[in-house]
Amino acid sequence: MLSVKANIPECVIFPSDYFNPRQVDPDLQAEYNAASGMYHCIVFDYEKWFFENRLVIFKDHEHPAQDVPAIYRGWMMKPEQYTLFYQALQEQHICLMTSPEAYQKFHLFPLIYPEIQKDTARILVYPDGIPVNLAQVKENFSKFLVKDYVKSAKGSGFPDFFDASVTQEEFDRAMKIFYRDRADLYTGGICIKEFLELKRYDNFKNEYRIFVVNHRIAGIYKNSHQPEQAQAFPVELLRDYQMLDSPFYTLDCAELADGTWKIIETGDGQVSGLPDGICPVDFFRTIGQCFRE
């Protein structure tokens, strides 16, 4: 088991606006406003950190020099950058409650896969530098998705899925698009996922995002604008997944065409966005309650 601190967060850390490093990123303003009423909030310079790995916290956002348990709310980082972030904050006496090991485990899908295997799509993994064995893939999956260890190449002309009819030439041509569009965001290697046919209601998928905080369910949120008549999420699916090795993580779940449910993604809770319509005040209040219980 990874060690999980039992502390209660006192601080929330946000990235700044790219053009105004003394102000929180506009996309996170509502969360910052909500958290400010309950926690000490810190803003760090987005450009200096994400482009130079230099942590700059402005004087008017500094916390007193003491060890303070904290959570981050902001944009994804590669695991190695999160480790540096964790260490740089420690030097400022700010202790992120999610360790680098826990962040990496939930950020890189192949690492968490063994623990959720029975309730998620099957996968084949090809670490960076190992070519995808298309013959092996076809032996296992009649339809499949391609992602790196974190994300797919959405909105880029890359196919949503492949089937067994794809030729090596077609696949290689598509993968050039994948690597081009993932660019510096490319992480870990290639993860081939079994294609799951999802249930649709008025052309909307039935997806939910679940936040787990301190091994308690902090929120079960609709995540795809599905209509009210869509099947309710089966809470019993979470029974085996509340004690995973992190204090703050997410599970994305979806209804399949046959009415069953699967976990389709996991994530570190610090870099998982709130679904539309969720009240940030309620979100941060619930996080605090879960850590106190």
C-alpha positions in Angstrom: 0.0 0.0 0.0 1.1 3.5 -0.7 1.3 5.7 2.4 -1.6 8.1 2.5 -1.5 11.1 4.9 -4.5 11.4 7.2 -4.1 15.2 7.4 -6.9 17.6 6.6 -5.9 20.0 3.7 -5.5 23.6 4.7 -4.4 24.9 1.3 -5.4 24.7 -2.3 -2.9 25.5 -5.1 -4.0 26.9 -8.4 -2.1 27.8 -11.6 -2.2 31.4 -12.8 -3.5 33.0 -15.9 -0.9 32.6 -18.6 -1.0 36.4 -19.4 -1.4 37.6 -15.8 0.6 35.4 -13.4 -0.7 37.2 -10.3 -4.3 36.1 -11.1 -5.8 32.6 -11.1 -6.4 31.0 -14.5 -9.9 32.2 -15.7 -11.1 28.6 -16.2 -10.5 27.9 -12.5 -11.8 31.2 -11.2 -15.0 29.7 -9.9 -13.1 27.0 -8.0 -10.7 29.5 -6.6 -13.5 31.7 -5.4 -15.2 28.7 -3.8 -12.1 27.4 -2.1 -11.1 30.8 -0.8 -13.9 30.7 1.7 -12.7 27.5 3.2 -9.0 27.1 2.6 -5.9 29.2 2.1 -5.5 29.5 -1.7 -2.1 29.9 -3.5 -1.5 30.9 -7.1 1.7 29.9 -8.9 3.1 31.3 -12.2 1.8 29.0 -15.0 4.4 30.0 -17.6 7.4 29.7 -15.2 6.3 26.3 -14.0 5.0 24.6 -17.1 7.7 25.9 -19.5 10.7 26.3 -17.2 10.0 24.1 -14.1 10.5 27.1 -11.9 8.0 27.4 -9.1 7.1 31.1 -8.5 4.6 31.9 -5.8 3.8 35.6 -5.5 4.3 37.4 -2.2 0.6 38.2 -1.7 -0.1 34.4 -2.0 2.6 33.1 0.3 1.6 31.0 3.2 3.4 31.3 6.6 6.5 29.2 6.9 5.2 26.0 8.3 4.4 22.5 7.0 0.9 22.8 5.5 -1.1 19.9 4.0 -2.4 20.9 0.6 -4.2 19.8 -2.6 -3.6 21.0 -6.2 -6.4 21.9 -8.6 -5.3 22.6 -12.1 -3.9 21.2 -15.3 -2.3 17.8 -15.9 1.4 17.3 -15.5 3.5 14.4 -16.6 4.5 12.3 -13.6 8.1 13.5 -13.6 7.0 17.1 -13.6 4.5 16.4 -10.8 7.4 14.9 -8.7 9.4 18.1 -9.2 6.2 20.1 -8.3 5.8 18.0 -5.1 9.4 18.6 -4.1 9.4 22.3 -4.9 6.3 22.8 -2.8 7.9 20.9 0.1 10.7 23.4 0.0 8.0 26.1 0.6 6.7 24.1 3.6 3.6 23.0 1.5 3.0 19.3 1.5 0.7 17.9 -1.2 -1.4 15.1 0.2 -1.1 13.1 -3.1 2.3 11.6 -3.3 4.1 11.4 -6.7 3.6 7.6 -6.6 -0.1 7.9 -6.2 -0.4 10.6 -8.9 1.5 8.5 -11.4 -0.6 5.4 -10.6 -3.9 7.1 -11.4 -2.5 9.2 -14.2 -1.0 6.3 -16.2 -3.8 3.9 -17.0 -1.6 0.7 -17.4 -0.5 1.2 -13.7 -4.0 1.2 -12.2 -5.3 -1.4 -14.7 -4.5 -4.5 -12.6 -6.7 -3.2 -9.8 -9.7 -2.4 -11.9 -9.3 -5.1 -14.6 -12.5 -7.0 -13.9 -14.6 -3.9 -14.5 -12.9 -2.1 -17.3 -12.0 -2.8 -21.0 -9.2 -5.2 -21.7 -5.9 -3.6 -22.8 -2.6 -4.4 -24.5 0.4 -2.2 -23.6 3.4 -1.2 -25.7 6.0 0.9 -23.8 7.6 3.7 -25.6 10.0 2.4 -28.2 8.2 -1.0 -28.6 6.2 -1.1 -31.9 2.5 -2.1 -31.7 2.1 -5.7 -32.8 -1.0 -5.3 -35.0 -1.4 -9.0 -35.5 -1.4 -9.5 -31.7 -4.0 -6.7 -31.4 -6.3 -8.3 -34.0 -6.1 -11.7 -32.3 -7.4 -10.1 -29.1 -9.8 -7.4 -30.3 -12.3 -7.1 -33.2 -12.5 -3.3 -32.5 -10.0 -1.3 -30.5 -9.0 2.3 -29.5 -5.5 3.7 -29.4 -4.3 6.0 -26.6 -1.0 6.8 -25.0 -0.8 6.0 -21.3 -3.0 9.0 -20.5 -5.0 10.3 -23.5 -6.1 9.8 -27.1 -5.6 12.2 -30.0 -9.2 13.6 -30.1 -10.4 16.1 -32.6 -7.3 15.6 -34.8 -8.5 13.4 -37.7 -7.2 10.3 -35.9 -9.8 7.5 -36.0 -12.1 7.0 -33.0 -11.5 3.3 -33.3 -10.1 0.6 -35.6 -11.5 -2.8 -36.5 -9.9 -6.0 -37.7 -10.0 -4.9 -41.3 -7.3 -2.2 -40.8 -4.1 -2.9 -42.7 -0.6 -2.4 -41.4 -0.1 0.5 -43.9 -3.3 2.2 -42.8 -2.5 1.8 -39.1 1.1 3.1 -39.5 -0.3 6.1 -41.4 -2.8 6.8 -38.7 -0.1 6.5 -36.0 1.9 9.2 -37.6 -1.0 11.5 -37.0 -1.3 10.3 -33.4 2.3 11.0 -32.5 2.2 14.3 -34.3 -0.9 15.5 -32.5 0.0 14.2 -29.0 3.5 15.8 -29.5 4.9 17.0 -26.1 1.8 15.6 -24.4 2.7 12.0 -25.4 3.2 10.0 -22.2 4.6 6.6 -21.5 3.8 4.5 -24.5 0.8 3.1 -26.4 -2.2 1.6 -24.7 -4.5 -0.4 -27.0 -8.0 -0.7 -25.5 -10.8 -3.0 -26.4 -13.6 -1.0 -28.0 -16.8 -0.8 -25.8 -20.1 0.0 -27.4 -21.7 2.6 -25.2 -25.4 3.1 -24.6 -26.9 6.3 -26.0 -29.9 8.3 -25.0 -30.9 10.9 -27.6 -27.3 10.6 -28.9 -25.8 11.3 -25.4 -23.6 8.8 -23.6 -24.5 7.8 -20.1 -21.3 8.6 -18.3 -20.5 9.6 -14.7 -17.5 11.0 -12.9 -16.9 9.8 -9.3 -14.6 11.6 -7.0 -13.2 9.5 -4.1 -11.6 11.5 -1.2 -10.0 9.8 1.8 -11.6 6.5 0.7 -15.1 8.1 0.7 -17.4 8.9 -2.2 -17.3 12.7 -2.5 -19.4 13.0 -5.6 -21.2 11.0 -8.3 -21.7 13.4 -11.1 -23.3 13.1 -14.6 -20.6 13.8 -17.1 -22.1 13.7 -20.6 -25.3 15.8 -20.5 -27.4 12.7 -20.6 -31.2 13.1 -20.2 -33.1 12.4 -17.0 -34.5 9.2 -18.3 -31.0 7.7 -18.7 -30.3 4.7 -16.4 -29.1 5.7 -12.9 -25.6 4.9 -12.0 -25.2 1.6 -10.0 -23.5 2.7 -6.8 -22.6 -1.0 -6.0 -20.0 -0.9 -8.8 -17.9 1.3 -6.5 -17.8 -1.2 -3.7 -14.4 -2.6 -4.6 -12.8 0.8 -5.6 -13.1 3.0 -2.6 -9.8 1.8 -1.0 -7.4 2.3 -3.9 -4.0 3.8 -3.1 -4.6 7.5 -3.2 -6.3 10.1 -1.0 -7.9 11.9 -4.0 -8.8 10.2 -7.3 -11.6 9.9 -9.9 -13.3 7.0 -11.7 -15.1 7.7 -15.0 -17.8 5.1 -15.6 -20.2 4.5 -18.5 -23.2 2.4 -19.4 -22.7 -0.1 -22.2 -25.1 -0.9 -25.0 -26.1 -4.1 -23.2 -27.0 -2.2 -20.0 -23.9 -3.2 -18.0 -21.4 -0.7 -16.7 -17.6 -0.3 -16.9 -14.9 2.0 -15.6 -13.6 3.7 -18.7 -11.0 6.0 -17.2 -9.3 6.8 -13.9 -7.6 10.0 -12.9 -5.8 11.9 -10.2 -8.5 14.0 -8.4 -6.3 17.1 -8.5 -6.3 17.3 -12.3 -9.8 15.9 -13.0 -12.2 18.6 -14.0 -15.6 19.2 -12.4 -18.5 18.3 -14.7 -20.7 21.1 -16.0 -23.2 22.4 -13.5 -21.5 21.2 -10.3 -21.3 23.8 -7.6 -17.7 24.4 -6.6 -18.6 25.5 -3.1 -20.4 22.2 -2.5 -17.4 20.3 -4.0 -14.8 21.9 -1.7 -17.0 21.6 1.3 -17.5 17.9 0.6 -13.7 17.4 0.2 -13.2 18.9 3.6 -15.9 16.7 5.2 -14.4 13.5 3.6 -11.0 14.3 5.0 -12.3 15.0 8.5 -14.4 11.8 8.8 
